[in-house]
Amino acid sequence: MGIPTTTGRFAVKEQSSGWGTAETSFANANFLEAQITVPTPTQSTVQADVMRANHFAPTRLAGGKGPTEISLTMPLHGFSTSAPTGDPSEHPDALLLRSVLGANATNGYATDVTGGTNQTLTVTTPAGGIGGFAVMAPMGSTSPTEYSTGWVKTKSSGTYTMQRKWALTAAGGDQTPNSSGTVYGSNAVYLTNTQPTPFTFEWLGSTANVSFRFYDCVVTSATITLNAREQPTLAVTIRAANWTNVGSGGAPSAAALSNRPQMPIVLSDNGARVVDANAEQKAGSVSIAMTCNVSDEVNYDAPQGVAKFVVTKRLVETTVVAPAASSGASSIDNPASLQTPGTVVGAMQVDAGTTPGRAFSALVPNGVIKELQALGDNNSLVSITSVVECAIYASDTTDGDTTAVMNTPFRLAFL
């Protein structure tokens, strides 16, 4: 067409040289499928507050570039279209979430599973430093083989004890691991006080002369939404300290996106579930909101005056909307006993997907109610909305190497 449009492709890549040095080369694996408003570069304008004759415009000087805010929404992606042959690799979704939460680690892949109970997994040679990680194990009663996700709470010799029971909502009831097969590990992204590593965000417009590169970026907010019968989505807000008009290199070529499969629709047939301290829950939607407060470090040691963004606070809230149950079987669905602020609901786990390479899980090891549970309407049925925060947690144990993932108050996993 030759006419620029708002359609484009976007890439993210961690800056190997740290703050102040943008990445300039992007592989297919760095690109995203996303809905995004056209990123608008910003630059301050400086004028002297002086008296001038008549009403002429004052003399203006171009000031520093940025910070610039960029928002995008996209389907939540996995990292592989085929069964992994080792621990997961990082992909754009995990990179963005690591920026807002603080850190990540990978572990758990094994081929020597020997069985287990409805809440344990046994292996011949336990993985070093497995405490706190999520693993996906083959279940024994399914054919063809299906997988369930568990978070390792205790590691003792060759036995991993999970935070919650194994379950496949499609198969129904508790499950036990198979006596053979492959255990798939996770890329665990966890809440910590680690300062973020900056990344570069590049937008390629629809024509060759439209290309902008934003760098020294961090994610200041991210929301994962899992609504029943809908596709899981990830919405992020990015703050960039600097940008450059590349001026060429747009008109992106077609991308296979073979290493970024979209997560399946949130259905029990696809392995979606919410489980708390009592049992599996019949949630209609789950929203995980992660925020990261940053301060601009302003000094001369930066081309545009902002040397870096310094994280001052991180918060995570999980909002669960569940149809009210006449039996009141759970802490999140009982209209006769609305939970008050500070009520402990224990470990809450949210799973989406049972296919290795395109599965997701989230864990709040020690959840507490933030505010009085609210009654509402959901398709003319009474619903209960619970907002759960992450309380202090220190119950992960291991007889092997400790890990930075252990005892963290919130974790996500791509498996």
The 8 nearest C-alpha neighbors of each residue, nearest first, counted from 0:
[[1, 2, 3, 206, 205, 4, 250, 207],
 [0, 2, 206, 3, 205, 207, 4, 250],
 [1, 3, 0, 4, 206, 205, 207, 5],
 [4, 2, 206, 205, 1, 204, 5, 209],
 [5, 3, 6, 205, 2, 204, 7, 206],
 [4, 6, 37, 7, 204, 3, 205, 36],
 [7, 5, 4, 205, 204, 8, 3, 37],
 [6, 8, 204, 203, 205, 5, 202, 9],
 [9, 7, 203, 202, 251, 31, 204, 10],
 [10, 8, 202, 31, 30, 201, 203, 7],
 [9, 11, 30, 29, 201, 200, 31, 202],
 [12, 10, 200, 29, 199, 91, 30, 201],
 [13, 11, 199, 198, 29, 14, 10, 200],
 [12, 14, 198, 15, 197, 199, 11, 196],
 [15, 13, 198, 17, 16, 22, 197, 21],
 [14, 16, 17, 13, 22, 20, 198, 21],
 [17, 15, 14, 20, 18, 19, 21, 22],
 [18, 16, 14, 15, 197, 20, 19, 196],
 [17, 19, 20, 215, 197, 307, 16, 306],
 [18, 20, 215, 21, 17, 301, 306, 302],
 [21, 19, 18, 16, 17, 22, 14, 215],
 [22, 20, 214, 199, 23, 14, 19, 215],
 [21, 23, 14, 199, 24, 20, 12, 13],
 [22, 24, 21, 25, 212, 199, 201, 20],
 [23, 25, 22, 26, 12, 21, 29, 201],
 [26, 24, 29, 23, 27, 10, 12, 30],
 [27, 25, 28, 29, 24, 30, 10, 12],
 [26, 28, 29, 30, 25, 254, 256, 255],
 [27, 29, 26, 30, 258, 90, 256, 259],
 [30, 28, 10, 27, 26, 11, 25, 12],
 [31, 29, 10, 9, 28, 27, 11, 8],
 [32, 30, 9, 10, 33, 8, 29, 91],
 [31, 33, 73, 30, 8, 34, 9, 74],
 [34, 32, 73, 72, 31, 35, 71, 74],
 [33, 35, 72, 71, 73, 36, 32, 70],
 [36, 34, 71, 33, 37, 70, 72, 38],
 [35, 37, 38, 70, 71, 34, 69, 5],
 [36, 38, 39, 5, 35, 69, 6, 202],
 [37, 39, 69, 36, 40, 35, 202, 68],
 [40, 38, 37, 41, 67, 69, 68, 36],
 [41, 39, 38, 67, 42, 242, 65, 64],
 [42, 40, 65, 64, 67, 39, 43, 66],
 [43, 41, 64, 63, 65, 62, 44, 40],
 [42, 44, 62, 63, 61, 64, 45, 41],
 [43, 45, 61, 62, 60, 59, 42, 46],
 [46, 44, 60, 59, 62, 61, 43, 47],
 [47, 45, 59, 58, 48, 60, 57, 44],
 [46, 48, 49, 45, 58, 57, 59, 50],
 [49, 47, 46, 50, 57, 51, 45, 58],
 [48, 50, 47, 51, 57, 46, 58, 52],
 [51, 49, 52, 48, 57, 53, 47, 54],
 [52, 50, 53, 49, 54, 55, 57, 56],
 [51, 53, 54, 50, 55, 56, 49, 57],
 [54, 52, 55, 51, 50, 56, 57, 49],
 [55, 53, 52, 56, 51, 57, 50, 49],
 [56, 54, 53, 57, 51, 52, 58, 50],
 [55, 57, 54, 58, 59, 51, 53, 46],
 [58, 56, 59, 55, 46, 47, 51, 49],
 [57, 59, 46, 56, 60, 47, 45, 55],
 [58, 60, 46, 45, 57, 44, 61, 47],
 [61, 59, 45, 44, 62, 46, 58, 43],
 [60, 62, 44, 45, 43, 59, 63, 42],
 [63, 61, 43, 44, 45, 42, 60, 64],
 [62, 64, 303, 43, 42, 65, 304, 61],
 [65, 63, 42, 41, 241, 303, 43, 66],
 [66, 64, 67, 240, 41, 241, 42, 63],
 [65, 67, 240, 239, 238, 64, 241, 68],
 [66, 68, 65, 239, 238, 41, 40, 240],
 [69, 67, 238, 237, 239, 70, 236, 66],
 [70, 68, 237, 236, 38, 238, 67, 71],
 [71, 69, 236, 235, 237, 35, 68, 36],
 [70, 72, 35, 34, 235, 234, 33, 236],
 [73, 71, 234, 34, 33, 233, 35, 235],
 [72, 74, 33, 233, 232, 34, 32, 75],
 [75, 73, 232, 231, 233, 76, 261, 230],
 [74, 76, 232, 231, 233, 262, 261, 73],
 [77, 75, 261, 262, 260, 259, 74, 92],
 [76, 78, 357, 260, 259, 356, 79, 261],
 [77, 79, 259, 258, 356, 90, 357, 76],
 [80, 78, 356, 258, 81, 77, 259, 357],
 [79, 81, 260, 258, 356, 257, 82, 78],
 [82, 80, 79, 83, 356, 355, 258, 357],
 [81, 83, 355, 356, 84, 80, 79, 354],
 [84, 82, 85, 81, 356, 355, 79, 87],
 [83, 85, 82, 86, 108, 183, 87, 81],
 [86, 84, 83, 108, 87, 184, 183, 109],
 [85, 87, 184, 108, 106, 105, 185, 88],
 [88, 86, 186, 185, 85, 105, 89, 414],
 [87, 89, 90, 86, 78, 186, 105, 79],
 [88, 90, 93, 87, 94, 91, 186, 78],
 [89, 91, 93, 92, 78, 94, 88, 28],
 [92, 90, 94, 93, 29, 95, 11, 89],
 [93, 91, 95, 94, 90, 96, 76, 75],
 [94, 92, 96, 95, 91, 90, 97, 89],
 [93, 95, 91, 97, 92, 96, 90, 98],
 [96, 94, 98, 92, 97, 93, 91, 218],
 [97, 95, 93, 99, 98, 94, 100, 92],
 [96, 98, 94, 100, 102, 101, 95, 99],
 [97, 99, 95, 96, 195, 218, 101, 100],
 [98, 100, 218, 96, 97, 291, 101, 219],
 [101, 99, 190, 97, 98, 189, 96, 102],
 [100, 102, 193, 191, 97, 98, 190, 99],
 [103, 101, 97, 189, 188, 100, 193, 191],
 [102, 104, 188, 187, 189, 97, 186, 105],
 [105, 103, 187, 186, 188, 106, 102, 404],
 [104, 106, 186, 185, 187, 86, 87, 103],
 [107, 105, 184, 86, 185, 108, 129, 104],
 [184, 106, 108, 134, 183, 126, 109, 185],
 [107, 109, 184, 183, 86, 182, 85, 106],
 [110, 108, 182, 111, 181, 107, 183, 112],
 [109, 111, 181, 112, 180, 182, 108, 179],
 [112, 110, 122, 123, 109, 113, 179, 181],
 [111, 113, 122, 179, 110, 114, 121, 178],
 [112, 114, 178, 122, 121, 179, 111, 123],
 [115, 113, 178, 176, 177, 121, 112, 120],
 [114, 116, 120, 119, 121, 176, 175, 117],
 [115, 117, 119, 175, 118, 120, 176, 114],
 [116, 118, 175, 174, 164, 165, 173, 119],
 [119, 117, 164, 116, 161, 165, 160, 163],
 [120, 118, 160, 116, 115, 159, 161, 117],
 [119, 121, 115, 159, 158, 114, 160, 176],
 [122, 120, 158, 115, 114, 157, 113, 112],
 [123, 121, 112, 157, 113, 111, 124, 125],
 [122, 124, 111, 157, 125, 112, 113, 121],
 [125, 123, 122, 157, 126, 111, 109, 156],
 [126, 124, 157, 122, 123, 127, 156, 158],
 [127, 125, 129, 107, 128, 124, 106, 109],
 [126, 128, 129, 400, 125, 399, 106, 130],
 [127, 129, 400, 402, 401, 130, 126, 399],
 [128, 130, 127, 126, 132, 107, 131, 106],
 [131, 129, 151, 132, 128, 405, 397, 154],
 [130, 132, 405, 151, 404, 152, 150, 129],
 [133, 131, 151, 150, 130, 129, 187, 134],
 [132, 134, 150, 149, 185, 151, 412, 184],
 [135, 133, 184, 149, 148, 183, 107, 185],
 [134, 136, 148, 183, 147, 182, 146, 149],
 [135, 137, 182, 146, 147, 176, 134, 138],
 [138, 136, 146, 176, 177, 145, 144, 139],
 [139, 137, 176, 177, 146, 175, 145, 140],
 [138, 140, 177, 176, 141, 175, 137, 178],
 [141, 139, 138, 142, 174, 175, 177, 144],
 [142, 140, 144, 139, 143, 145, 138, 170],
 [143, 141, 144, 140, 145, 139, 138, 137],
 [142, 144, 141, 145, 140, 138, 139, 146],
 [145, 143, 142, 141, 137, 138, 146, 139],
 [144, 146, 137, 138, 141, 143, 353, 147],
 [147, 145, 137, 136, 353, 138, 135, 144],
 [146, 148, 135, 136, 165, 166, 353, 167],
 [149, 147, 135, 134, 136, 133, 146, 165],
 [148, 150, 133, 161, 134, 151, 135, 165],
 [151, 149, 133, 161, 162, 132, 152, 131],
 [152, 150, 161, 131, 130, 132, 160, 153],
 [153, 151, 395, 161, 162, 160, 131, 150],
 [154, 152, 396, 160, 397, 395, 151, 159],
 [153, 155, 397, 159, 158, 130, 398, 160],
 [156, 154, 158, 398, 157, 397, 153, 159],
 [155, 157, 158, 154, 398, 125, 399, 159],
 [158, 156, 125, 122, 121, 155, 123, 124],
 [159, 157, 121, 155, 156, 120, 154, 160],
 [158, 160, 154, 120, 119, 153, 151, 121],
 [161, 159, 119, 153, 152, 151, 118, 154],
 [162, 160, 151, 152, 150, 163, 118, 149],
 [161, 163, 152, 150, 151, 149, 160, 164],
 [164, 162, 161, 118, 165, 149, 150, 274],
 [165, 163, 118, 117, 166, 161, 173, 162],
 [164, 166, 174, 117, 118, 147, 173, 149],
 [167, 165, 173, 174, 147, 168, 164, 172],
 [166, 168, 170, 169, 171, 270, 147, 174],
 [167, 169, 171, 267, 170, 270, 166, 272],
 [168, 170, 268, 267, 167, 171, 270, 269],
 [171, 169, 167, 168, 172, 141, 166, 268],
 [172, 170, 168, 169, 167, 173, 166, 174],
 [173, 171, 166, 174, 170, 168, 167, 165],
 [172, 174, 166, 165, 117, 164, 171, 175],
 [173, 175, 166, 165, 117, 138, 172, 176],
 [174, 176, 117, 116, 138, 139, 115, 177],
 [177, 175, 138, 114, 139, 115, 137, 136],
 [176, 178, 139, 138, 114, 179, 137, 175],
 [179, 177, 114, 113, 112, 176, 180, 139],
 [180, 178, 112, 177, 113, 111, 114, 181],
 [179, 181, 110, 112, 137, 182, 177, 111],
 [180, 182, 110, 109, 183, 112, 137, 136],
 [181, 183, 136, 109, 108, 135, 110, 184],
 [184, 182, 108, 135, 134, 181, 107, 136],
 [107, 183, 185, 108, 134, 106, 86, 414],
 [186, 184, 414, 413, 105, 187, 133, 412],
 [185, 187, 105, 413, 412, 87, 104, 188],
 [186, 188, 412, 103, 104, 411, 185, 105],
 [189, 187, 103, 411, 410, 97, 102, 412],
 [188, 190, 410, 102, 409, 103, 100, 187],
 [191, 189, 100, 409, 101, 407, 410, 408],
 [190, 192, 101, 193, 189, 100, 102, 407],
 [191, 193, 101, 194, 190, 313, 310, 312],
 [194, 192, 101, 191, 195, 102, 310, 100],
 [193, 195, 310, 192, 101, 196, 309, 98],
 [196, 194, 98, 101, 197, 193, 217, 310],
 [195, 197, 198, 17, 194, 13, 98, 14],
 [198, 196, 215, 216, 217, 14, 13, 195],
 [197, 199, 13, 14, 216, 12, 215, 214],
 [198, 200, 214, 12, 11, 213, 22, 21],
 [199, 201, 11, 213, 10, 212, 214, 198],
 [202, 200, 212, 10, 9, 211, 213, 199],
 [201, 203, 9, 211, 210, 8, 204, 212],
 [204, 202, 249, 210, 8, 7, 251, 9],
 [205, 203, 7, 209, 249, 206, 210, 250],
 [204, 206, 250, 7, 3, 4, 6, 249],
 [207, 205, 250, 249, 3, 204, 208, 209],
 [206, 208, 249, 250, 248, 247, 209, 205],
 [207, 209, 247, 246, 206, 249, 210, 248],
 [210, 208, 204, 249, 246, 207, 206, 247],
 [209, 211, 203, 249, 245, 246, 204, 247],
 [212, 210, 244, 202, 245, 201, 243, 213],
 [211, 213, 201, 243, 242, 200, 202, 244],
 [214, 212, 242, 200, 199, 241, 201, 239],
 [213, 215, 199, 216, 241, 21, 239, 242],
 [214, 216, 197, 240, 239, 198, 18, 199],
 [217, 215, 239, 198, 214, 197, 238, 199],
 [216, 218, 238, 237, 197, 98, 219, 239],
 [217, 219, 237, 99, 98, 220, 236, 238],
 [220, 218, 291, 290, 236, 237, 99, 217],
 [221, 219, 290, 236, 289, 235, 218, 291],
 [220, 222, 235, 289, 234, 288, 290, 236],
 [221, 223, 288, 234, 287, 233, 289, 224],
 [222, 224, 233, 287, 232, 286, 234, 288],
 [225, 223, 286, 232, 231, 285, 226, 222],
 [226, 224, 231, 285, 284, 286, 227, 265],
 [227, 225, 284, 229, 283, 224, 285, 228],
 [226, 228, 265, 229, 283, 284, 266, 225],
 [229, 227, 265, 264, 266, 226, 230, 225],
 [230, 228, 264, 226, 227, 265, 231, 225],
 [229, 231, 264, 265, 232, 263, 74, 262],
 [232, 230, 225, 75, 224, 74, 229, 262],
 [233, 231, 74, 75, 224, 73, 223, 230],
 [232, 234, 223, 73, 75, 222, 72, 74],
 [233, 235, 72, 222, 221, 71, 73, 223],
 [236, 234, 221, 220, 71, 70, 237, 222],
 [235, 237, 70, 220, 69, 218, 219, 221],
 [236, 238, 218, 69, 68, 217, 219, 70],
 [239, 237, 68, 216, 217, 67, 218, 66],
 [238, 240, 216, 67, 66, 215, 241, 214],
 [241, 239, 66, 65, 215, 305, 216, 214],
 [242, 240, 214, 65, 239, 64, 213, 215],
 [243, 241, 213, 212, 214, 244, 40, 64],
 [242, 244, 212, 245, 211, 213, 241, 214],
 [243, 245, 211, 246, 210, 212, 242, 209],
 [244, 246, 210, 211, 247, 243, 212, 248],
 [247, 245, 208, 244, 210, 209, 248, 211],
 [248, 246, 208, 207, 245, 249, 210, 209],
 [247, 249, 207, 210, 208, 250, 203, 246],
 [248, 250, 207, 203, 204, 210, 209, 206],
 [249, 251, 206, 205, 207, 204, 252, 203],
 [252, 250, 249, 203, 253, 8, 205, 204],
 [251, 253, 254, 250, 249, 8, 205, 255],
 [252, 254, 251, 255, 256, 250, 8, 27],
 [255, 253, 256, 252, 27, 257, 251, 30],
 [254, 256, 257, 253, 27, 258, 259, 28],
 [257, 255, 259, 254, 258, 260, 27, 28],
 [256, 258, 255, 259, 80, 260, 79, 254],
 [257, 259, 79, 78, 256, 80, 260, 28],
 [258, 260, 78, 256, 77, 76, 257, 79],
 [261, 259, 77, 76, 80, 258, 262, 79],
 [262, 260, 76, 75, 77, 74, 259, 263],
 [261, 263, 76, 75, 357, 77, 260, 231],
 [264, 262, 230, 265, 261, 352, 269, 231],
 [263, 265, 230, 229, 228, 266, 262, 231],
 [264, 266, 227, 228, 271, 229, 230, 263],
 [267, 265, 269, 268, 271, 264, 228, 227],
 [266, 268, 271, 270, 269, 168, 169, 272],
 [267, 269, 169, 266, 270, 168, 271, 170],
 [270, 268, 267, 266, 352, 271, 353, 265],
 [269, 271, 267, 352, 353, 268, 351, 167],
 [272, 270, 351, 267, 350, 266, 265, 269],
 [273, 271, 350, 349, 270, 274, 267, 351],
 [272, 274, 349, 280, 279, 348, 350, 282],
 [273, 275, 279, 348, 280, 278, 347, 272],
 [276, 274, 347, 277, 346, 278, 348, 279],
 [275, 277, 345, 346, 278, 344, 347, 274],
 [278, 276, 275, 329, 279, 274, 330, 328],
 [279, 277, 274, 275, 276, 280, 329, 328],
 [278, 280, 274, 273, 275, 272, 281, 277],
 [279, 281, 273, 274, 282, 278, 275, 272],
 [282, 280, 321, 283, 279, 322, 273, 272],
 [281, 283, 321, 284, 280, 320, 273, 319],
 [284, 282, 321, 227, 320, 226, 281, 322],
 [285, 283, 226, 320, 282, 225, 227, 319],
 [284, 286, 319, 225, 318, 224, 226, 320],
 [285, 287, 224, 318, 317, 223, 225, 288],
 [286, 288, 317, 223, 222, 316, 318, 224],
 [289, 287, 222, 316, 315, 221, 317, 286],
 [288, 290, 315, 221, 220, 314, 222, 287],
 [291, 289, 220, 314, 313, 219, 221, 315],
 [290, 292, 313, 219, 99, 312, 220, 293],
 [293, 291, 312, 311, 310, 313, 219, 290],
 [292, 294, 310, 309, 311, 308, 291, 295],
 [293, 295, 309, 308, 296, 310, 311, 292],
 [296, 294, 308, 297, 305, 307, 309, 293],
 [295, 297, 307, 305, 306, 308, 294, 298],
 [296, 298, 305, 304, 295, 306, 299, 307],
 [299, 297, 304, 300, 305, 306, 296, 301],
 [300, 298, 301, 304, 297, 302, 306, 305],
 [299, 301, 298, 306, 302, 304, 305, 297],
 [300, 302, 306, 304, 303, 299, 305, 298],
 [303, 301, 304, 300, 299, 305, 19, 306],
 [304, 302, 63, 301, 305, 64, 241, 240],
 [303, 305, 301, 298, 297, 299, 302, 306],
 [306, 304, 297, 296, 307, 301, 303, 240],
 [305, 307, 301, 296, 297, 300, 304, 298],
 [308, 306, 296, 305, 295, 309, 18, 215],
 [309, 307, 295, 294, 293, 296, 310, 306],
 [308, 310, 293, 294, 311, 307, 295, 296],
 [311, 309, 293, 292, 312, 194, 294, 308],
 [310, 312, 293, 292, 309, 294, 313, 291],
 [313, 311, 292, 310, 291, 314, 293, 192],
 [312, 314, 291, 290, 292, 315, 100, 311],
 [313, 315, 290, 289, 291, 312, 316, 288],
 [316, 314, 289, 288, 388, 290, 317, 389],
 [317, 315, 388, 288, 387, 287, 318, 386],
 [316, 318, 287, 387, 286, 386, 288, 319],
 [319, 317, 386, 286, 385, 285, 387, 287],
 [318, 320, 285, 385, 384, 284, 321, 317],
 [321, 319, 384, 284, 283, 383, 282, 385],
 [320, 322, 282, 283, 383, 382, 332, 281],
 [323, 321, 382, 381, 383, 324, 332, 282],
 [322, 324, 332, 382, 381, 333, 383, 334],
 [325, 323, 327, 326, 332, 333, 322, 328],
 [324, 326, 327, 323, 333, 334, 328, 332],
 [325, 327, 324, 328, 333, 329, 323, 332],
 [328, 326, 333, 324, 325, 329, 332, 334],
 [329, 327, 326, 333, 324, 332, 330, 277],
 [330, 328, 331, 332, 327, 333, 277, 280],
 [329, 331, 332, 333, 344, 328, 338, 277],
 [330, 332, 329, 333, 385, 383, 321, 384],
 [331, 333, 323, 329, 324, 330, 383, 321],
 [332, 334, 327, 335, 336, 323, 324, 331],
 [335, 333, 336, 337, 323, 332, 327, 383],
 [336, 334, 333, 337, 327, 325, 332, 326],
 [337, 335, 334, 333, 338, 327, 330, 332],
 [338, 336, 372, 334, 335, 339, 333, 371],
 [337, 339, 372, 371, 336, 342, 340, 368],
 [338, 340, 371, 342, 370, 341, 337, 368],
 [341, 339, 370, 369, 368, 371, 342, 338],
 [340, 342, 368, 367, 369, 343, 339, 370],
 [343, 341, 368, 367, 340, 339, 338, 344],
 [342, 344, 367, 345, 366, 341, 368, 365],
 [345, 343, 366, 367, 342, 276, 330, 346],
 [346, 344, 365, 366, 276, 343, 347, 364],
 [345, 347, 364, 365, 363, 275, 276, 366],
 [346, 348, 275, 363, 274, 362, 364, 345],
 [349, 347, 362, 274, 361, 273, 275, 363],
 [348, 350, 273, 361, 360, 272, 362, 274],
 [351, 349, 360, 271, 272, 359, 273, 361],
 [352, 350, 271, 359, 270, 358, 360, 265],
 [351, 353, 358, 270, 269, 354, 271, 359],
 [352, 354, 146, 270, 358, 147, 355, 269],
 [353, 355, 357, 358, 352, 356, 146, 145],
 [356, 354, 82, 357, 414, 358, 353, 183],
 [355, 357, 79, 78, 414, 77, 82, 358],
 [358, 356, 77, 355, 354, 262, 78, 79],
 [357, 359, 352, 414, 353, 354, 413, 351],
 [360, 358, 413, 351, 412, 350, 414, 352],
 [359, 361, 350, 412, 349, 411, 351, 413],
 [362, 360, 411, 349, 348, 410, 412, 350],
 [361, 363, 348, 410, 364, 347, 409, 411],
 [362, 364, 409, 347, 346, 365, 366, 389],
 [365, 363, 346, 362, 408, 347, 366, 345],
 [366, 364, 345, 346, 390, 363, 392, 389],
 [365, 367, 389, 345, 344, 388, 363, 387],
 [368, 366, 343, 342, 388, 387, 341, 344],
 [367, 369, 387, 340, 342, 341, 370, 386],
 [370, 368, 340, 386, 387, 388, 341, 367],
 [371, 369, 340, 368, 372, 339, 386, 341],
 [370, 372, 339, 340, 338, 373, 337, 369],
 [371, 373, 385, 337, 338, 384, 370, 383],
 [374, 372, 384, 383, 371, 375, 385, 337],
 [375, 373, 383, 382, 384, 381, 372, 376],
 [376, 374, 382, 381, 383, 373, 377, 384],
 [375, 377, 381, 382, 380, 379, 378, 374],
 [376, 378, 380, 379, 382, 381, 375, 322],
 [377, 379, 380, 376, 381, 382, 322, 375],
 [380, 378, 377, 376, 381, 382, 375, 322],
 [381, 379, 377, 378, 376, 382, 322, 323],
 [382, 380, 376, 323, 375, 322, 377, 379],
 [381, 383, 322, 323, 375, 321, 376, 374],
 [382, 384, 374, 321, 373, 320, 332, 323],
 [383, 385, 320, 373, 372, 319, 374, 321],
 [386, 384, 372, 319, 318, 387, 331, 383],
 [385, 387, 318, 369, 317, 368, 319, 370],
 [386, 388, 368, 317, 367, 369, 316, 366],
 [389, 387, 316, 367, 366, 369, 368, 390],
 [388, 390, 366, 408, 365, 363, 367, 409],
 [391, 389, 365, 366, 392, 367, 388, 408],
 [392, 390, 408, 389, 393, 365, 407, 406],
 [391, 393, 406, 408, 365, 394, 390, 364],
 [392, 394, 406, 395, 391, 407, 405, 396],
 [395, 393, 392, 396, 406, 152, 153, 405],
 [396, 394, 152, 406, 153, 405, 393, 131],
 [397, 395, 153, 394, 154, 152, 130, 398],
 [398, 396, 154, 399, 153, 155, 130, 401],
 [397, 399, 155, 154, 156, 400, 396, 401],
 [400, 398, 397, 401, 128, 127, 154, 155],
 [399, 401, 128, 127, 402, 398, 397, 129],
 [400, 402, 128, 399, 130, 397, 403, 405],
 [403, 401, 404, 405, 128, 130, 400, 129],
 [402, 404, 405, 401, 407, 406, 104, 131],
 [405, 403, 402, 131, 407, 406, 189, 132],
 [404, 406, 131, 407, 403, 402, 130, 395],
 [407, 405, 393, 392, 395, 408, 404, 394],
 [406, 408, 405, 409, 404, 190, 189, 392],
 [409, 407, 389, 392, 364, 391, 363, 406],
 [410, 408, 363, 190, 407, 189, 362, 389],
 [411, 409, 189, 362, 188, 361, 190, 187],
 [412, 410, 361, 188, 187, 360, 189, 362],
 [411, 413, 187, 360, 186, 359, 185, 188],
 [412, 414, 359, 186, 185, 358, 187, 360],
 [413, 185, 358, 356, 355, 184, 359, 412]]
